[in-house]
């Protein structure tokens, strides 16, 4: 597994997605996603952009491991981060309350 593959697996697991489910949501075959994740195939620049957009990261993080990978959190305030964290905790509590693993 190459570094891009490791980052793809890490990001997919952060989203609690299986490989087939992620591939379907991204709009690629599960075979291709598997090849990218295992390092058997390197995504071209357009595919890197597509994958980065799906996982809400910067293409440079995905391709080279550069920069903070949480692109959508890069310009929020500490107060906004706390509000987001509180909101995510409430979502998790609701899922547990209703016995739902993934929404």
PDB file as gemmi writes it, atoms N, CA and C in Angstrom:
CRYST1    1.000    1.000    1.000  90.00  90.00  90.00 P 1                      
ATOM      1  N   UNK A   1       0.852  -1.178   0.000  1.00  0.00           N  
ATOM      2  CA  UNK A   1       0.000   0.000   0.000  1.00  0.00           C  
ATOM      3  C   UNK A   1       0.896   1.239   0.000  1.00  0.00           C  
ATOM      4  N   UNK A   2       0.651   2.150  -0.921  1.00  0.00           N  
ATOM      5  CA  UNK A   2       1.425   3.388  -0.966  1.00  0.00           C  
ATOM      6  C   UNK A   2       0.800   4.433  -0.050  1.00  0.00           C  
ATOM      7  N   UNK A   3       1.435   5.594   0.017  1.00  0.00           N  
ATOM      8  CA  UNK A   3       0.942   6.630   0.922  1.00  0.00           C  
ATOM      9  C   UNK A   3      -0.438   7.146   0.539  1.00  0.00           C  
ATOM     10  N   UNK A   4      -0.696   7.294  -0.765  1.00  0.00           N  
ATOM     11  CA  UNK A   4      -2.036   7.720  -1.194  1.00  0.00           C  
ATOM     12  C   UNK A   4      -3.051   6.682  -0.737  1.00  0.00           C  
ATOM     13  N   UNK A   5      -2.727   5.427  -0.935  1.00  0.00           N  
ATOM     14  CA  UNK A   5      -3.621   4.353  -0.516  1.00  0.00           C  
ATOM     15  C   UNK A   5      -3.897   4.384   0.972  1.00  0.00           C  
ATOM     16  N   UNK A   6      -2.863   4.605   1.764  1.00  0.00           N  
ATOM     17  CA  UNK A   6      -3.037   4.681   3.224  1.00  0.00           C  
ATOM     18  C   UNK A   6      -3.952   5.837   3.598  1.00  0.00           C  
ATOM     19  N   UNK A   7      -3.752   6.978   2.945  1.00  0.00           N  
ATOM     20  CA  UNK A   7      -4.603   8.129   3.244  1.00  0.00           C  
ATOM     21  C   UNK A   7      -6.048   7.868   2.817  1.00  0.00           C  
ATOM     22  N   UNK A   8      -6.237   7.215   1.673  1.00  0.00           N  
ATOM     23  CA  UNK A   8      -7.600   6.898   1.228  1.00  0.00           C  
ATOM     24  C   UNK A   8      -8.304   5.970   2.211  1.00  0.00           C  
ATOM     25  N   UNK A   9      -7.601   4.944   2.659  1.00  0.00           N  
ATOM     26  CA  UNK A   9      -8.190   4.013   3.636  1.00  0.00           C  
ATOM     27  C   UNK A   9      -8.529   4.763   4.919  1.00  0.00           C  
ATOM     28  N   UNK A  10      -7.602   5.584   5.386  1.00  0.00           N  
ATOM     29  CA  UNK A  10      -7.818   6.355   6.617  1.00  0.00           C  
ATOM     30  C   UNK A  10      -9.061   7.241   6.496  1.00  0.00           C  
ATOM     31  N   UNK A  11      -9.170   7.968   5.392  1.00  0.00           N  
ATOM     32  CA  UNK A  11     -10.307   8.867   5.195  1.00  0.00           C  
ATOM     33  C   UNK A  11     -11.616   8.098   5.083  1.00  0.00           C  
ATOM     34  N   UNK A  12     -11.584   6.978   4.381  1.00  0.00           N  
ATOM     35  CA  UNK A  12     -12.806   6.175   4.236  1.00  0.00           C  
ATOM     36  C   UNK A  12     -13.267   5.663   5.590  1.00  0.00           C  
ATOM     37  N   UNK A  13     -12.321   5.210   6.404  1.00  0.00           N  
ATOM     38  CA  UNK A  13     -12.676   4.700   7.732  1.00  0.00           C  
ATOM     39  C   UNK A  13     -13.173   5.814   8.650  1.00  0.00           C  
ATOM     40  N   UNK A  14     -12.623   7.020   8.493  1.00  0.00           N  
ATOM     41  CA  UNK A  14     -13.134   8.157   9.264  1.00  0.00           C  
ATOM     42  C   UNK A  14     -14.607   8.406   8.963  1.00  0.00           C  
ATOM     43  N   UNK A  15     -14.997   8.128   7.731  1.00  0.00           N  
ATOM     44  CA  UNK A  15     -16.388   8.311   7.307  1.00  0.00           C  
ATOM     45  C   UNK A  15     -17.255   7.092   7.628  1.00  0.00           C  
ATOM     46  N   UNK A  16     -16.646   6.067   8.221  1.00  0.00           N  
ATOM     47  CA  UNK A  16     -17.360   4.819   8.535  1.00  0.00           C  
ATOM     48  C   UNK A  16     -18.010   4.210   7.299  1.00  0.00           C  
ATOM     49  N   UNK A  17     -17.261   4.180   6.213  1.00  0.00           N  
ATOM     50  CA  UNK A  17     -17.772   3.632   4.961  1.00  0.00           C  
ATOM     51  C   UNK A  17     -17.029   2.366   4.590  1.00  0.00           C  
ATOM     52  N   UNK A  18     -17.767   1.416   4.048  1.00  0.00           N  
ATOM     53  CA  UNK A  18     -17.143   0.260   3.437  1.00  0.00           C  
ATOM     54  C   UNK A  18     -16.631   0.658   2.064  1.00  0.00           C  
ATOM     55  N   UNK A  19     -15.774  -0.176   1.516  1.00  0.00           N  
ATOM     56  CA  UNK A  19     -15.174   0.145   0.225  1.00  0.00           C  
ATOM     57  C   UNK A  19     -16.219   0.241  -0.887  1.00  0.00           C  
ATOM     58  N   UNK A  20     -17.147  -0.700  -0.922  1.00  0.00           N  
ATOM     59  CA  UNK A  20     -18.175  -0.678  -1.971  1.00  0.00           C  
ATOM     60  C   UNK A  20     -19.067   0.546  -1.841  1.00  0.00           C  
ATOM     61  N   UNK A  21     -19.449   0.863  -0.605  1.00  0.00           N  
ATOM     62  CA  UNK A  21     -20.313   2.017  -0.374  1.00  0.00           C  
ATOM     63  C   UNK A  21     -19.605   3.315  -0.768  1.00  0.00           C  
ATOM     64  N   UNK A  22     -18.349   3.449  -0.376  1.00  0.00           N  
ATOM     65  CA  UNK A  22     -17.580   4.650  -0.726  1.00  0.00           C  
ATOM     66  C   UNK A  22     -17.448   4.779  -2.239  1.00  0.00           C  
ATOM     67  N   UNK A  23     -17.113   3.683  -2.900  1.00  0.00           N  
ATOM     68  CA  UNK A  23     -16.948   3.714  -4.354  1.00  0.00           C  
ATOM     69  C   UNK A  23     -18.237   4.166  -5.038  1.00  0.00           C  
ATOM     70  N   UNK A  24     -19.352   3.650  -4.579  1.00  0.00           N  
ATOM     71  CA  UNK A  24     -20.640   4.024  -5.170  1.00  0.00           C  
ATOM     72  C   UNK A  24     -20.907   5.517  -4.980  1.00  0.00           C  
ATOM     73  N   UNK A  25     -20.643   6.022  -3.782  1.00  0.00           N  
ATOM     74  CA  UNK A  25     -20.872   7.436  -3.504  1.00  0.00           C  
ATOM     75  C   UNK A  25     -19.921   8.338  -4.292  1.00  0.00           C  
ATOM     76  N   UNK A  26     -18.702   7.872  -4.488  1.00  0.00           N  
ATOM     77  CA  UNK A  26     -17.713   8.641  -5.251  1.00  0.00           C  
ATOM     78  C   UNK A  26     -18.048   8.614  -6.737  1.00  0.00           C  
ATOM     79  N   UNK A  27     -18.635   7.500  -7.178  1.00  0.00           N  
ATOM     80  CA  UNK A  27     -18.972   7.351  -8.594  1.00  0.00           C  
ATOM     81  C   UNK A  27     -17.914   6.604  -9.373  1.00  0.00           C  
ATOM     82  N   UNK A  28     -17.223   5.684  -8.693  1.00  0.00           N  
ATOM     83  CA  UNK A  28     -16.220   4.848  -9.350  1.00  0.00           C  
ATOM     84  C   UNK A  28     -16.489   3.398  -8.979  1.00  0.00           C  
ATOM     85  N   UNK A  29     -15.831   2.486  -9.658  1.00  0.00           N  
ATOM     86  CA  UNK A  29     -16.024   1.075  -9.335  1.00  0.00           C  
ATOM     87  C   UNK A  29     -15.280   0.733  -8.050  1.00  0.00           C  
ATOM     88  N   UNK A  30     -15.807  -0.251  -7.334  1.00  0.00           N  
ATOM     89  CA  UNK A  30     -15.132  -0.690  -6.110  1.00  0.00           C  
ATOM     90  C   UNK A  30     -13.778  -1.316  -6.438  1.00  0.00           C  
ATOM     91  N   UNK A  31     -13.658  -1.890  -7.632  1.00  0.00           N  
ATOM     92  CA  UNK A  31     -12.378  -2.460  -8.065  1.00  0.00           C  
ATOM     93  C   UNK A  31     -11.323  -1.355  -8.161  1.00  0.00           C  
ATOM     94  N   UNK A  32     -11.682  -0.228  -8.786  1.00  0.00           N  
ATOM     95  CA  UNK A  32     -10.720   0.873  -8.899  1.00  0.00           C  
ATOM     96  C   UNK A  32     -10.365   1.459  -7.539  1.00  0.00           C  
ATOM     97  N   UNK A  33     -11.361   1.639  -6.671  1.00  0.00           N  
ATOM     98  CA  UNK A  33     -11.060   2.166  -5.339  1.00  0.00           C  
ATOM     99  C   UNK A  33     -10.129   1.218  -4.599  1.00  0.00           C  
ATOM    100  N   UNK A  34     -10.385  -0.070  -4.717  1.00  0.00           N  
ATOM    101  CA  UNK A  34      -9.512  -1.063  -4.090  1.00  0.00           C  
ATOM    102  C   UNK A  34      -8.088  -0.952  -4.624  1.00  0.00           C  
ATOM    103  N   UNK A  35      -7.953  -0.784  -5.919  1.00  0.00           N  
ATOM    104  CA  UNK A  35      -6.619  -0.647  -6.522  1.00  0.00           C  
ATOM    105  C   UNK A  35      -5.902   0.600  -6.016  1.00  0.00           C  
ATOM    106  N   UNK A  36      -6.641   1.705  -5.889  1.00  0.00           N  
ATOM    107  CA  UNK A  36      -6.038   2.930  -5.360  1.00  0.00           C  
ATOM    108  C   UNK A  36      -5.596   2.728  -3.916  1.00  0.00           C  
ATOM    109  N   UNK A  37      -6.476   2.117  -3.117  1.00  0.00           N  
ATOM    110  CA  UNK A  37      -6.175   1.929  -1.701  1.00  0.00           C  
ATOM    111  C   UNK A  37      -5.003   0.974  -1.483  1.00  0.00           C  
ATOM    112  N   UNK A  38      -4.905  -0.047  -2.305  1.00  0.00           N  
ATOM    113  CA  UNK A  38      -3.816  -1.023  -2.160  1.00  0.00           C  
ATOM    114  C   UNK A  38      -2.519  -0.559  -2.803  1.00  0.00           C  
ATOM    115  N   UNK A  39      -2.591   0.522  -3.568  1.00  0.00           N  
ATOM    116  CA  UNK A  39      -1.397   1.026  -4.237  1.00  0.00           C  
ATOM    117  C   UNK A  39      -1.081   0.307  -5.525  1.00  0.00           C  
ATOM    118  N   UNK A  40      -2.031  -0.486  -6.028  1.00  0.00           N  
ATOM    119  CA  UNK A  40      -1.833  -1.178  -7.297  1.00  0.00           C  
ATOM    120  C   UNK A  40      -2.034  -0.254  -8.489  1.00  0.00           C  
ATOM    121  N   UNK A  41      -2.661   0.876  -8.236  1.00  0.00           N  
ATOM    122  CA  UNK A  41      -2.914   1.858  -9.288  1.00  0.00           C  
ATOM    123  C   UNK A  41      -2.870   3.241  -8.651  1.00  0.00           C  
ATOM    124  N   UNK A  42      -2.290   4.189  -9.348  1.00  0.00           N  
ATOM    125  CA  UNK A  42      -2.219   5.561  -8.843  1.00  0.00           C  
ATOM    126  C   UNK A  42      -3.287   6.396  -9.534  1.00  0.00           C  
ATOM    127  N   UNK A  43      -4.124   7.086  -8.758  1.00  0.00           N  
ATOM    128  CA  UNK A  43      -5.149   7.919  -9.391  1.00  0.00           C  
ATOM    129  C   UNK A  43      -4.523   9.076 -10.166  1.00  0.00           C  
ATOM    130  N   UNK A  44      -5.115   9.394 -11.319  1.00  0.00           N  
ATOM    131  CA  UNK A  44      -4.630  10.530 -12.104  1.00  0.00           C  
ATOM    132  C   UNK A  44      -5.057  11.830 -11.411  1.00  0.00           C  
ATOM    133  N   UNK A  45      -4.529  12.969 -11.846  1.00  0.00           N  
ATOM    134  CA  UNK A  45      -4.850  14.237 -11.174  1.00  0.00           C  
ATOM    135  C   UNK A  45      -6.350  14.537 -11.077  1.00  0.00           C  
ATOM    136  N   UNK A  46      -7.110  14.228 -12.118  1.00  0.00           N  
ATOM    137  CA  UNK A  46      -8.554  14.464 -12.055  1.00  0.00           C  
ATOM    138  C   UNK A  46      -9.215  13.582 -11.005  1.00  0.00           C  
ATOM    139  N   UNK A  47      -8.764  12.333 -10.909  1.00  0.00           N  
ATOM    140  CA  UNK A  47      -9.326  11.430  -9.912  1.00  0.00           C  
ATOM    141  C   UNK A  47      -8.926  11.866  -8.507  1.00  0.00           C  
ATOM    142  N   UNK A  48      -7.715  12.354  -8.349  1.00  0.00           N  
ATOM    143  CA  UNK A  48      -7.288  12.862  -7.035  1.00  0.00           C  
ATOM    144  C   UNK A  48      -8.196  14.011  -6.613  1.00  0.00           C  
ATOM    145  N   UNK A  49      -8.518  14.899  -7.544  1.00  0.00           N  
ATOM    146  CA  UNK A  49      -9.433  16.007  -7.240  1.00  0.00           C  
ATOM    147  C   UNK A  49     -10.810  15.488  -6.841  1.00  0.00           C  
ATOM    148  N   UNK A  50     -11.295  14.486  -7.563  1.00  0.00           N  
ATOM    149  CA  UNK A  50     -12.610  13.916  -7.271  1.00  0.00           C  
ATOM    150  C   UNK A  50     -12.621  13.259  -5.889  1.00  0.00           C  
ATOM    151  N   UNK A  51     -11.600  12.485  -5.589  1.00  0.00           N  
ATOM    152  CA  UNK A  51     -11.498  11.825  -4.286  1.00  0.00           C  
ATOM    153  C   UNK A  51     -11.356  12.854  -3.167  1.00  0.00           C  
ATOM    154  N   UNK A  52     -10.538  13.870  -3.401  1.00  0.00           N  
ATOM    155  CA  UNK A  52     -10.336  14.914  -2.393  1.00  0.00           C  
ATOM    156  C   UNK A  52     -11.638  15.657  -2.112  1.00  0.00           C  
ATOM    157  N   UNK A  53     -12.381  15.945  -3.161  1.00  0.00           N  
ATOM    158  CA  UNK A  53     -13.661  16.635  -2.981  1.00  0.00           C  
ATOM    159  C   UNK A  53     -14.619  15.770  -2.175  1.00  0.00           C  
ATOM    160  N   UNK A  54     -14.673  14.491  -2.481  1.00  0.00           N  
ATOM    161  CA  UNK A  54     -15.567  13.590  -1.762  1.00  0.00           C  
ATOM    162  C   UNK A  54     -15.223  13.543  -0.278  1.00  0.00           C  
ATOM    163  N   UNK A  55     -13.942  13.447   0.034  1.00  0.00           N  
ATOM    164  CA  UNK A  55     -13.515  13.323   1.431  1.00  0.00           C  
ATOM    165  C   UNK A  55     -13.296  14.678   2.110  1.00  0.00           C  
ATOM    166  N   UNK A  56     -13.604  15.768   1.416  1.00  0.00           N  
ATOM    167  CA  UNK A  56     -13.466  17.123   1.967  1.00  0.00           C  
ATOM    168  C   UNK A  56     -12.045  17.404   2.436  1.00  0.00           C  
ATOM    169  N   UNK A  57     -11.092  17.048   1.598  1.00  0.00           N  
ATOM    170  CA  UNK A  57      -9.686  17.327   1.883  1.00  0.00           C  
ATOM    171  C   UNK A  57      -9.083  18.050   0.691  1.00  0.00           C  
ATOM    172  N   UNK A  58      -7.912  18.603   0.898  1.00  0.00           N  
ATOM    173  CA  UNK A  58      -7.208  19.260  -0.194  1.00  0.00           C  
ATOM    174  C   UNK A  58      -6.519  18.204  -1.052  1.00  0.00           C  
ATOM    175  N   UNK A  59      -6.523  18.369  -2.369  1.00  0.00           N  
ATOM    176  CA  UNK A  59      -5.826  17.408  -3.233  1.00  0.00           C  
ATOM    177  C   UNK A  59      -4.359  17.214  -2.847  1.00  0.00           C  
ATOM    178  N   UNK A  60      -3.709  18.273  -2.390  1.00  0.00           N  
ATOM    179  CA  UNK A  60      -2.293  18.157  -2.007  1.00  0.00           C  
ATOM    180  C   UNK A  60      -2.109  17.249  -0.797  1.00  0.00           C  
ATOM    181  N   UNK A  61      -3.101  17.211   0.092  1.00  0.00           N  
ATOM    182  CA  UNK A  61      -3.020  16.278   1.222  1.00  0.00           C  
ATOM    183  C   UNK A  61      -3.111  14.847   0.703  1.00  0.00           C  
ATOM    184  N   UNK A  62      -4.083  14.607  -0.148  1.00  0.00           N  
ATOM    185  CA  UNK A  62      -4.289  13.257  -0.658  1.00  0.00           C  
ATOM    186  C   UNK A  62      -3.085  12.782  -1.464  1.00  0.00           C  
ATOM    187  N   UNK A  63      -2.572  13.627  -2.324  1.00  0.00           N  
ATOM    188  CA  UNK A  63      -1.473  13.236  -3.207  1.00  0.00           C  
ATOM    189  C   UNK A  63      -0.121  13.171  -2.504  1.00  0.00           C  
ATOM    190  N   UNK A  64       0.126  14.127  -1.616  1.00  0.00           N  
ATOM    191  CA  UNK A  64       1.472  14.244  -1.043  1.00  0.00           C  
ATOM    192  C   UNK A  64       1.523  14.202   0.481  1.00  0.00           C  
ATOM    193  N   UNK A  65       0.369  14.207   1.134  1.00  0.00           N  
ATOM    194  CA  UNK A  65       0.348  14.228   2.590  1.00  0.00           C  
ATOM    195  C   UNK A  65       0.640  15.602   3.159  1.00  0.00           C  
ATOM    196  N   UNK A  66       0.563  16.623   2.318  1.00  0.00           N  
ATOM    197  CA  UNK A  66       0.864  17.986   2.751  1.00  0.00           C  
ATOM    198  C   UNK A  66      -0.343  18.628   3.407  1.00  0.00           C  
ATOM    199  N   UNK A  67      -0.073  19.513   4.326  1.00  0.00           N  
ATOM    200  CA  UNK A  67      -1.076  20.380   4.939  1.00  0.00           C  
ATOM    201  C   UNK A  67      -2.057  19.605   5.810  1.00  0.00           C  
ATOM    202  N   UNK A  68      -2.783  20.350   6.573  1.00  0.00           N  
ATOM    203  CA  UNK A  68      -3.855  19.778   7.389  1.00  0.00           C  
ATOM    204  C   UNK A  68      -4.891  19.206   6.440  1.00  0.00           C  
ATOM    205  N   UNK A  69      -5.310  17.975   6.693  1.00  0.00           N  
ATOM    206  CA  UNK A  69      -6.190  17.334   5.718  1.00  0.00           C  
ATOM    207  C   UNK A  69      -7.653  17.705   5.844  1.00  0.00           C  
ATOM    208  N   UNK A  70      -8.069  18.314   6.914  1.00  0.00           N  
ATOM    209  CA  UNK A  70      -9.471  18.662   7.059  1.00  0.00           C  
ATOM    210  C   UNK A  70      -9.727  20.038   6.448  1.00  0.00           C  
ATOM    211  N   UNK A  71      -9.842  20.059   5.150  1.00  0.00           N  
ATOM    212  CA  UNK A  71      -9.989  21.297   4.394  1.00  0.00           C  
ATOM    213  C   UNK A  71     -11.180  22.123   4.864  1.00  0.00           C  
ATOM    214  N   UNK A  72     -12.304  21.483   5.125  1.00  0.00           N  
ATOM    215  CA  UNK A  72     -13.499  22.226   5.470  1.00  0.00           C  
ATOM    216  C   UNK A  72     -13.426  22.827   6.867  1.00  0.00           C  
ATOM    217  N   UNK A  73     -12.460  22.434   7.678  1.00  0.00           N  
ATOM    218  CA  UNK A  73     -12.306  22.996   9.016  1.00  0.00           C  
ATOM    219  C   UNK A  73     -11.171  24.011   9.096  1.00  0.00           C  
ATOM    220  N   UNK A  74     -10.551  24.298   7.982  1.00  0.00           N  
ATOM    221  CA  UNK A  74      -9.331  25.104   8.016  1.00  0.00           C  
ATOM    222  C   UNK A  74      -9.545  26.560   8.407  1.00  0.00           C  
ATOM    223  N   UNK A  75     -10.742  27.078   8.245  1.00  0.00           N  
ATOM    224  CA  UNK A  75     -10.924  28.499   8.537  1.00  0.00           C  
ATOM    225  C   UNK A  75     -12.052  28.772   9.526  1.00  0.00           C  
ATOM    226  N   UNK A  76     -12.313  27.839  10.445  1.00  0.00           N  
ATOM    227  CA  UNK A  76     -13.359  28.081  11.428  1.00  0.00           C  
ATOM    228  C   UNK A  76     -12.730  28.558  12.734  1.00  0.00           C  
ATOM    229  N   UNK A  77     -13.526  29.269  13.510  1.00  0.00           N  
ATOM    230  CA  UNK A  77     -13.054  29.773  14.795  1.00  0.00           C  
ATOM    231  C   UNK A  77     -13.142  28.673  15.848  1.00  0.00           C  
ATOM    232  N   UNK A  78     -12.520  28.916  17.000  1.00  0.00           N  
ATOM    233  CA  UNK A  78     -12.601  27.947  18.098  1.00  0.00           C  
ATOM    234  C   UNK A  78     -14.043  27.770  18.561  1.00  0.00           C  
ATOM    235  N   UNK A  79     -14.789  28.861  18.574  1.00  0.00           N  
ATOM    236  CA  UNK A  79     -16.197  28.789  18.974  1.00  0.00           C  
ATOM    237  C   UNK A  79     -16.995  27.930  17.987  1.00  0.00           C  
ATOM    238  N   UNK A  80     -16.754  28.121  16.702  1.00  0.00           N  
ATOM    239  CA  UNK A  80     -17.438  27.312  15.688  1.00  0.00           C  
ATOM    240  C   UNK A  80     -17.044  25.844  15.807  1.00  0.00           C  
ATOM    241  N   UNK A  81     -15.775  25.581  16.110  1.00  0.00           N  
ATOM    242  CA  UNK A  81     -15.318  24.202  16.280  1.00  0.00           C  
ATOM    243  C   UNK A  81     -16.023  23.549  17.461  1.00  0.00           C  
ATOM    244  N   UNK A  82     -16.192  24.294  18.559  1.00  0.00           N  
ATOM    245  CA  UNK A  82     -16.892  23.746  19.724  1.00  0.00           C  
ATOM    246  C   UNK A  82     -18.352  23.464  19.389  1.00  0.00           C  
ATOM    247  N   UNK A  83     -18.990  24.389  18.670  1.00  0.00           N  
ATOM    248  CA  UNK A  83     -20.383  24.184  18.280  1.00  0.00           C  
ATOM    249  C   UNK A  83     -20.514  22.946  17.400  1.00  0.00           C  
ATOM    250  N   UNK A  84     -19.588  22.775  16.473  1.00  0.00           N  
ATOM    251  CA  UNK A  84     -19.603  21.619  15.585  1.00  0.00           C  
ATOM    252  C   UNK A  84     -19.415  20.334  16.377  1.00  0.00           C  
ATOM    253  N   UNK A  85     -18.469  20.340  17.305  1.00  0.00           N  
ATOM    254  CA  UNK A  85     -18.226  19.162  18.136  1.00  0.00           C  
ATOM    255  C   UNK A  85     -19.476  18.809  18.937  1.00  0.00           C  
ATOM    256  N   UNK A  86     -20.112  19.806  19.556  1.00  0.00           N  
ATOM    257  CA  UNK A  86     -21.336  19.568  20.326  1.00  0.00           C  
ATOM    258  C   UNK A  86     -22.438  18.988  19.446  1.00  0.00           C  
ATOM    259  N   UNK A  87     -22.558  19.510  18.239  1.00  0.00           N  
ATOM    260  CA  UNK A  87     -23.566  19.023  17.300  1.00  0.00           C  
ATOM    261  C   UNK A  87     -23.301  17.563  16.930  1.00  0.00           C  
ATOM    262  N   UNK A  88     -22.049  17.231  16.653  1.00  0.00           N  
ATOM    263  CA  UNK A  88     -21.699  15.854  16.300  1.00  0.00           C  
ATOM    264  C   UNK A  88     -21.938  14.900  17.463  1.00  0.00           C  
ATOM    265  N   UNK A  89     -21.681  15.354  18.673  1.00  0.00           N  
ATOM    266  CA  UNK A  89     -21.956  14.523  19.853  1.00  0.00           C  
ATOM    267  C   UNK A  89     -23.447  14.254  19.958  1.00  0.00           C  
ATOM    268  N   UNK A  90     -24.269  15.270  19.728  1.00  0.00           N  
ATOM    269  CA  UNK A  90     -25.728  15.070  19.773  1.00  0.00           C  
ATOM    270  C   UNK A  90     -26.190  14.081  18.705  1.00  0.00           C  
ATOM    271  N   UNK A  91     -25.620  14.169  17.512  1.00  0.00           N  
ATOM    272  CA  UNK A  91     -25.976  13.226  16.445  1.00  0.00           C  
ATOM    273  C   UNK A  91     -25.620  11.810  16.865  1.00  0.00           C  
ATOM    274  N   UNK A  92     -24.415  11.617  17.398  1.00  0.00           N  
ATOM    275  CA  UNK A  92     -23.982  10.292  17.842  1.00  0.00           C  
ATOM    276  C   UNK A  92     -24.906   9.761  18.936  1.00  0.00           C  
ATOM    277  N   UNK A  93     -25.278  10.614  19.887  1.00  0.00           N  
ATOM    278  CA  UNK A  93     -26.178  10.195  20.961  1.00  0.00           C  
ATOM    279  C   UNK A  93     -27.535   9.779  20.411  1.00  0.00           C  
ATOM    280  N   UNK A  94     -28.045  10.525  19.440  1.00  0.00           N  
ATOM    281  CA  UNK A  94     -29.332  10.177  18.823  1.00  0.00           C  
ATOM    282  C   UNK A  94     -29.250   8.840  18.094  1.00  0.00           C  
ATOM    283  N   UNK A  95     -28.155   8.603  17.389  1.00  0.00           N  
ATOM    284  CA  UNK A  95     -27.989   7.320  16.691  1.00  0.00           C  
ATOM    285  C   UNK A  95     -27.968   6.183  17.689  1.00  0.00           C  
ATOM    286  N   UNK A  96     -27.231   6.365  18.782  1.00  0.00           N  
ATOM    287  CA  UNK A  96     -27.153   5.314  19.792  1.00  0.00           C  
ATOM    288  C   UNK A  96     -28.511   5.097  20.443  1.00  0.00           C  
ATOM    289  N   UNK A  97     -29.221   6.172  20.687  1.00  0.00           N  
ATOM    290  CA  UNK A  97     -30.544   6.105  21.298  1.00  0.00           C  
ATOM    291  C   UNK A  97     -31.508   5.292  20.435  1.00  0.00           C  
ATOM    292  N   UNK A  98     -31.389   5.453  19.129  1.00  0.00           N  
ATOM    293  CA  UNK A  98     -32.285   4.768  18.198  1.00  0.00           C  
ATOM    294  C   UNK A  98     -31.674   3.503  17.617  1.00  0.00           C  
ATOM    295  N   UNK A  99     -30.485   3.143  18.075  1.00  0.00           N  
ATOM    296  CA  UNK A  99     -29.840   1.918  17.615  1.00  0.00           C  
ATOM    297  C   UNK A  99     -29.365   1.964  16.183  1.00  0.00           C  
ATOM    298  N   UNK A 100     -29.110   3.151  15.679  1.00  0.00           N  
ATOM    299  CA  UNK A 100     -28.657   3.293  14.296  1.00  0.00           C  
ATOM    300  C   UNK A 100     -27.153   3.484  14.287  1.00  0.00           C  
ATOM    301  N   UNK A 101     -26.462   2.695  13.473  1.00  0.00           N  
ATOM    302  CA  UNK A 101     -25.011   2.827  13.384  1.00  0.00           C  
ATOM    303  C   UNK A 101     -24.613   3.949  12.455  1.00  0.00           C  
ATOM    304  N   UNK A 102     -25.226   4.021  11.304  1.00  0.00           N  
ATOM    305  CA  UNK A 102     -24.875   5.038  10.308  1.00  0.00           C  
ATOM    306  C   UNK A 102     -26.132   5.686   9.779  1.00  0.00           C  
ATOM    307  N   UNK A 103     -26.107   6.992   9.684  1.00  0.00           N  
ATOM    308  CA  UNK A 103     -27.229   7.710   9.074  1.00  0.00           C  
ATOM    309  C   UNK A 103     -26.884   8.096   7.668  1.00  0.00           C  
TER     310      UNK A 103                                                      
END                                                                             
